Amino acid sequence: MTDRTGFFTHVRASLGQGTLSPAQIDGLTRLLDAFAARRDLFDLRYQAYILATAWHETGGRMQPMTENLNYSSRGLLATFPNRFSADEAKVYARQPEKIANRVYANRMGNGDEAGGDGWRFRGRGLVQITGRRNYRCFGIEGAPDKALDPIIATRILINGMVSGAFSGARLSDYFRPGREDWVKARAIINGTDRADLVAGYGRVFWEGLGALTNHLRGAAE
C-alpha cells in the first residue's frame, strides 16, 4: 500500500486546520486511488485541480452532496434575480422542490416547471451535475440519485474535467507543457466564480502530491 502520510500531513496542516475527519480522508483516498488507476492523469496539476474542485464544491467535506435549495425570499432574489419577482419569492421561499422546478425549467434538457425535471435533476455529486442533459451525458438519467454514489460521483468528476463535459473547457486547456493557469481553470466548472480561492486549493494539493511523489521516488531508489 502506498504511504500517503506526507500528503495527508500537508493537506491537514494547510486546509484542515490541523485535522481531517474520517469522511474527508475517505474522499481524498478514493480520488487518489482513482488517479493511480488512470494513465491520462499523469500530470500532478490535473490531479491537484480535481482535488481542489471537489474540496470547494463539497465545502471541504469530500463526499457527494445534494444541492441545497432551501432559499429564503431574500436568498431567491439575490441568487436568481431574473427568475422571481419580490412577490413570487415570498410564495416560493423555503420550498426546495418548487424552487428547483422553477429555476431549472426549460434549461439543460429539462421540461417545463410543472413536469418536475428541475427537482428530479437538481445538483448532486462531488461537482453538482444539474439538468436532464447532463445526467444523460453520464449515463444516469434513469437513476439520478446514482450521482450520490461515491464511486460514480468520483468517475463523473474526473471524466467531466478531463473531457470538458461540464462546460466545454478541459484540464488540458490550462495545464500542459509550457502552460499553467490555476485561476482560469475554474472555467472547467463554473466560469470565474471563486476562481482565486479554488486556485489556492489547487496549489496546496499540488504541493501535497509533490510530497507523495518524492516519497515514492525515494522508496524506489
C-alpha positions in Angstrom: 0.0 0.0 0.0 1.3 3.5 -0.9 2.3 5.5 2.1 0.4 8.8 1.8 1.3 10.2 5.2 3.2 13.2 3.8 0.2 14.1 1.5 -2.3 14.0 4.3 0.0 15.8 6.7 0.3 18.6 4.2 -3.4 18.8 3.5 -4.3 18.6 7.2 -2.0 21.5 8.1 -2.9 23.7 5.1 -6.6 23.1 4.6 -7.9 21.1 7.5 -7.0 23.4 10.4 -4.9 20.6 11.8 -7.3 17.8 11.4 -9.2 15.8 8.8 -12.3 13.8 9.5 -12.6 10.1 8.5 -15.1 11.2 5.8 -12.6 13.7 4.4 -9.8 11.1 4.4 -12.1 8.6 2.8 -13.0 11.0 0.0 -9.4 12.1 -0.6 -8.2 8.5 -0.7 -10.9 7.5 -3.2 -9.7 10.2 -5.6 -6.0 9.3 -5.1 -6.9 5.6 -5.8 -8.8 6.7 -9.0 -5.8 8.8 -10.1 -3.4 5.8 -9.7 -5.6 3.7 -12.0 -5.6 6.2 -14.9 -2.6 6.9 -17.2 -4.2 10.0 -18.5 -3.8 11.7 -15.2 0.0 11.6 -15.2 0.2 15.4 -14.7 0.1 16.2 -11.0 -1.6 19.5 -11.8 -4.5 17.7 -13.2 -4.9 15.7 -10.0 -4.4 18.7 -7.8 -7.0 20.7 -9.6 -9.5 17.9 -9.5 -8.9 17.6 -5.7 -9.3 21.4 -5.4 -12.6 21.3 -7.2 -14.0 18.6 -5.1 -12.8 20.3 -1.9 -14.5 23.6 -3.0 -17.7 22.1 -4.4 -18.3 20.0 -1.2 -17.3 22.7 1.2 -14.3 20.6 2.2 -16.4 17.5 3.1 -15.1 15.5 0.2 -18.3 13.4 0.0 -21.1 13.6 -2.7 -23.7 16.2 -1.8 -27.2 17.3 -2.9 -27.8 20.9 -3.8 -29.3 22.9 -1.0 -32.2 24.8 -2.5 -33.8 25.9 0.8 -33.7 29.6 0.0 -35.4 32.4 1.8 -37.2 35.0 -0.3 -34.2 37.3 0.1 -31.9 34.5 -1.0 -34.0 33.8 -4.0 -33.9 37.4 -5.2 -30.1 37.5 -4.6 -29.3 34.2 -6.3 -31.9 34.1 -9.1 -32.8 37.8 -9.7 -34.2 37.1 -13.2 -36.4 34.2 -12.1 -38.5 35.7 -9.3 -40.3 39.0 -8.6 -40.4 40.1 -5.0 -44.0 38.7 -4.6 -43.1 35.4 -6.2 -40.0 35.0 -4.0 -42.3 35.1 -1.0 -44.5 32.3 -2.4 -41.6 30.0 -3.3 -39.4 30.7 -0.2 -38.3 27.6 1.8 -39.8 25.2 -0.7 -36.8 23.5 -2.3 -38.8 21.3 -4.7 -40.9 24.2 -6.1 -37.7 26.4 -6.3 -35.8 23.7 -8.3 -38.7 23.2 -10.7 -38.9 26.9 -11.3 -35.2 27.9 -11.7 -34.2 24.9 -13.8 -37.3 24.7 -16.0 -36.7 24.7 -19.8 -33.0 24.5 -19.4 -30.3 21.9 -19.7 -32.7 19.5 -21.3 -35.3 19.9 -18.7 -39.0 20.2 -19.4 -41.3 22.9 -18.0 -41.9 23.8 -14.4 -44.9 21.5 -14.0 -43.0 18.5 -15.3 -40.7 18.3 -12.2 -37.4 17.9 -14.0 -35.9 20.7 -12.1 -36.2 18.8 -8.8 -35.5 15.4 -10.4 -32.3 16.6 -12.0 -31.1 19.0 -9.3 -27.4 19.2 -8.5 -25.8 16.2 -7.0 -22.3 14.7 -6.6 -18.8 15.9 -5.9 -19.3 18.5 -8.5 -23.0 19.0 -8.8 -24.3 17.9 -12.2 -27.6 19.6 -12.9 -30.2 19.1 -15.6 -31.5 16.1 -17.6 -29.0 16.6 -20.4 -26.0 16.3 -18.0 -27.4 13.3 -16.2 -27.9 11.7 -19.6 -24.3 12.5 -20.6 -23.0 10.5 -17.6 -25.4 7.6 -18.2 -27.6 8.1 -15.1 -30.7 9.8 -16.5 -32.9 7.0 -15.4 -31.4 6.9 -11.8 -30.2 10.4 -10.9 -29.5 9.5 -7.3 -26.6 7.4 -8.6 -24.7 10.7 -8.7 -24.5 10.4 -4.9 -22.8 7.1 -5.0 -19.1 7.9 -4.1 -17.6 5.7 -6.8 -19.9 7.1 -9.5 -19.5 10.6 -8.3 -15.7 10.2 -8.4 -15.9 9.0 -12.0 -18.2 11.8 -13.1 -15.9 14.4 -11.5 -12.8 13.1 -13.2 -14.3 12.2 -16.6 -16.1 15.5 -16.8 -13.0 17.6 -16.1 -10.8 15.6 -18.4 -13.3 15.6 -21.3 -14.8 19.0 -20.9 -18.2 17.7 -20.4 -19.2 20.3 -17.8 -18.6 23.5 -19.7 -16.5 22.6 -22.8 -13.3 23.6 -21.1 -11.0 20.8 -20.0 -7.9 20.3 -17.8 -5.6 20.1 -20.8 -6.6 23.7 -21.8 -5.0 25.1 -18.7 -2.3 22.5 -17.7 0.2 21.3 -20.3 3.9 21.8 -21.1 4.6 25.5 -21.2 1.1 26.5 -19.8 -0.2 26.6 -16.3 -3.2 28.7 -15.3 -4.7 27.8 -11.9 -7.1 30.7 -11.9 -8.6 30.4 -15.4 -9.0 26.7 -15.0 -12.1 27.5 -13.0 -13.9 27.8 -16.3 -13.9 23.9 -16.4 -16.7 24.1 -13.8 -18.1 27.5 -13.2 -16.7 30.4 -15.2 -14.8 32.7 -12.8 -16.7 32.0 -9.6 -14.3 31.8 -6.7 -11.5 31.2 -9.2 -8.7 32.5 -7.0 -9.9 30.5 -4.0 -10.0 27.3 -5.9 -6.6 28.1 -7.5 -5.2 28.3 -3.9 -6.6 25.0 -3.0 -5.1 23.5 -6.2 -1.6 24.7 -5.3 -1.9 23.2 -1.8 -2.9 19.9 -3.3 -0.1 20.1 -5.8 2.4 20.6 -3.1 0.9 17.6 -1.2 1.1 15.4 -4.3 4.7 16.5 -4.8 5.5 15.3 -1.3 3.8 12.0 -2.1 5.7 11.7 -5.4 9.1 12.4 -3.7 8.3 9.8 -1.1 7.6 7.2 -3.8 10.8 8.2 -5.7 12.9 7.8 -2.6 11.4 4.4 -1.8 12.3 3.2 -5.3 15.9 4.2 -5.1 
